[in-house]
Amino acid sequence: MTKVALVYDFDKTLSTDDMQTFGFIQALGMEVDDFWNKCGEFGEKNNTDGVLAYLYVTVKEMRDRNIKLTKEYLNKCGENIEFFKGVETWFDRINKFGKENGIEVEHYVVSSGLTEIIEGTKIAKYFNKIFACYFAYDETGVPVWPALALNYTNKTQFIYRINKGIFGVRDNRVNEEMSHKDRYIPFSNIIYVGDSATDIPCMRMLFKYGGTAIGLYQPGTKNEKYLKDLIKRDRISFAVKADYSENEEFDTIVKGVIKKIKYQSELNIFREIEIQDKKD
């Protein structure tokens, strides 16, 4: 079966807000804005990448409050995350639609959020692979260092990993030349779903190479105008309301892209047969 990859950012793309706002920050006795301001101040003071700054502040604030930060604790934080309308039924519905059209749909997360929190959510079981930040832990189960940090530019490497089927983060073969016919999922069969400027490098790259980039917005927010403007600038394919319900705009667009990929795959088969006949 032809494969299609749906690649999602997580915060404000699947979840209605940043994953840390669903209990994690509150458990620190902090207001949401205070936590992110502290991350920004640390980054500014130490000239630190924003993602590394929030990972540092996460560990420091937990330690300062004598709260043991473990994988299990972070998994638990994922249980309370709220999702946009239709998300919890989306995966089964679109997988079924894909199969009915001879398409195998795979789902991936490429996010600057925390893998451990995402793994604790009720939708984690649907992802073929989660590419997000995570910690290295000592023998007591406490974080000692960021093992992986994804910011808005290095997220693009994980699109290549999906494209080439090289999923191990330490596998440097992702940088080696590979024939397009040997790639796991062609760029044209990848649909990226994001919500903000941090997703633009991935969106722009896919748009350039024939894939589909969908920007999701919450109506009435500044992101609505921002994403719609990106369409005019040829940086994304679509900008739609964040609603995964059946027959809503997002659902209709993704199904349309899947059908397009199906027809293109069938035409490619005919073309290959004709080329082979000429060789014979």
N, C-alpha and C positions, 0 to 999 in steps of 0.2 A: 504493500500500500504506500502511496505517496504520503510523506510526512509534512506536517505543518507545525511550526513552533509558535506558540503564543508566549511572549516574554513580557513580564509585568515588572514595573517598579512596584513598590508595596505601599509606602505611606501616601495617603491621599489619592491613591490609584485603586487599590483594593480596599484598604481601610479608610475610614472617613477622616482620620487625623493621624498625626505621627504616632507610631506604636508605643512610644514612651508615655503618652498622655493618658493611657487607659489603666492607670494604677501605679505604674512604676515610679513616676516623678512624685505622685502624691504620697507614696510610701516613704519618701525621703523627708516628708514634711515641708515640701517646697511647692511654690506656685509654678505652673508650667513656664511662664515667661521668665521667672527668676532662674530656672534651670538653664534655659537656652541662653540667657544673657551671660550667665557664668561661663558657659562653654565659649561664647564669643569673646569674653574678656580674656580667658586663658589663651585662646588662639591668637588674639591680638598682641598680648603681652609677650608671647613666646614665638611669634611668627610661625604658628603651627597650622597645618592643614585642618580644616573645619571638622572633618570626620575623626581624625586622630584626637582633636581637642575634646569632642564629646565622649569619645571612648575613655579618655583619661579622667574627665570629670565624673563620668559614671562610676568608675572604680573608686575614685577618691571620696566621693560623697557617701558611697555605701560603707567604705572603711571608716570614715569619720563618725558614722552613726552606728557602728558596730553591727551592721547588717551583713550577714555572710552572703556574698554574691556568688552563686553557683549556677551551673547549667539548669538544674532543677528549678531554682528560684526564677530564672528568666523564662523557662518554659511555662511556668505558672502564670507569669505576666501576660503571656500570649492568649490565655483563655478568655480574657475579658475584652479583647479587641472587637470593635464594631466595624461592620463592613457596609459598603454601599448596597443599596437595594438590588436584589437579584444575585449577588455574588455567591451566596452559599449553594444555590442551585445551578449556577452558571456552568461549572465544569462538567457535570454529568450531561447537561443539555447540549453543550457544544461538542462534547466527545461523541455523543449519539448522532448528532447532525453530521459530524465528520465521517463516521463509519457508514452512514447511509449514502454518502457521496464518495466512498472509496478513499477516504482520507483518514490517516491516523494523526490525531491532534496530541501534541505534547505541550506541557506547561512548565515554564521556568520563571523564577524570580531573579532579578538583578537589582539589588537594592543596597543603599548605604545604611540601612537599618541593621538590626541584630539577628543573625541566623537563629540563635537560641530562642528568641521571642517568637519568631515566625514558626519555628518547629512546634511551638506549644499551641498554635491556633487550630481551630476546627477545620481549616481548609488546607493545612500543611500536607495532608495525605495525597492531594491531587498533583503536587509538583514533582516532575521528573528530577529536578535538581534546584536547589536553592543556593544562589550565589549572593552572599551578603557578608557583612562584617562578623567576625567571631573572635573569641579570646583563646589564648593558650593558658592552660590551668596547671597549677602545681599539684603536688601529691595530696594536698588536703582539699583539692577541688576549687581553689580560689584563683581568679584570674591574675596572671603575672605580666601579660603582654598582649597587645592586639596581634592575633595570628594572621588576620586578613582584614584589610580596610579598603572599602570601595568608595571612591569619590566620583564626581560627575564625569571626569575624563577617562579614568582607568576602567570604568564600567564597560567601555567599548570592547575591551579584550574578551569579555565573557560572551559578547555576541559572536565573536570569532570562534570561541570554544564551542558554542552551540552549532555554529555553521560547520565546523570541522569535526565535531564529535569527540573533542578532546576535553574531558571534563575535570581532570585532576588539576588543581590550582598550581601544583609544582611541575606539571608536565610542560616543558618548554617546546615541545613539538608544535605547539600552536603557532610559533613564529616561523615554522618551515613552510616552504612552498608546497601547495597541494593543488592538484588539478581540480577544477570546478566540478567535473563529473564524479569525482571521488568524495566530495564533501557530504557530510551527514545530512544536513538540511540546507538547501540553497538559500541565499539571501532573499530571493524572490518569494520563498515560502515561509519567511519569518515576519510575524506581526508584533511590533513593539507597542506597548501601552504604558504611557506615562502621564505626568500631570504638570510638570514645571520645567524651569530652565535647566535644572540638574539632569534632565533626561535628553536635552537637545543633542549632545554629541552622539548618543545612540540613535536617536530618531533621524538626525541628519544623515548619518552614515547609511542606515538602512534605506532611507528614501533615495539616496544617491545610487545604491546598488540594486534597486528594483524591489525592495521589500516594502512593507506598509508600516507607517508610523501614525498612531492614533493618540491624540491628546485628549485627556478627560478633564472636565472642569465641573465645579459646583456652581450652578447658576447664581449670578449676582456677585461673584467674587472677581478680583482683578485678573485672575487666571483666565477667565472666559475671554476677555478682550485680547489678552496676551497670546493665547493659543490660536485664536481666530486670525490674528495678525500673522502668525507663523505660516499659515496656509498661503497667504498672499505673497510671502517671501520664499515660497517653495522649500520649506524646511520640514514640514510634516504633511501627511496625507489627509487627515481628518481631524476636526475638533468637535467633540460631542459631549453631552451631559453625562456625568458619572452615574449611570443607571444600567445595570447588567440584566434587567428583566427581559423576559421574552417579548419580542416584537418591538422593543424600544430601539432607538437609533443605533446604539452600539451593537446590539445583538444582530440587527439587520445588516450592518456594515461588515462585521466579521464573517457572517454567513455568506455574504456576497463575495468577499475576498477568497473564502474557501472554495466557492464554486468556480471562481476565476482560475484558481490554482488547479482545480480538477480538470477544467477544460484545456488549460495550457499543457498540463501533463499528458493528456490524451493526444493533443496535437503533436507534442514532442515525440511520442511513440510512433506516430505515423511518419514523421519526418525521419526518424532513425531507420525505420523499415525501408523508406524510399532510398535513403543514402546507402544502406546495405545492399539493396537490389542493384544499384548502379555499380557498386564495387564488385558484386558477383558477376 
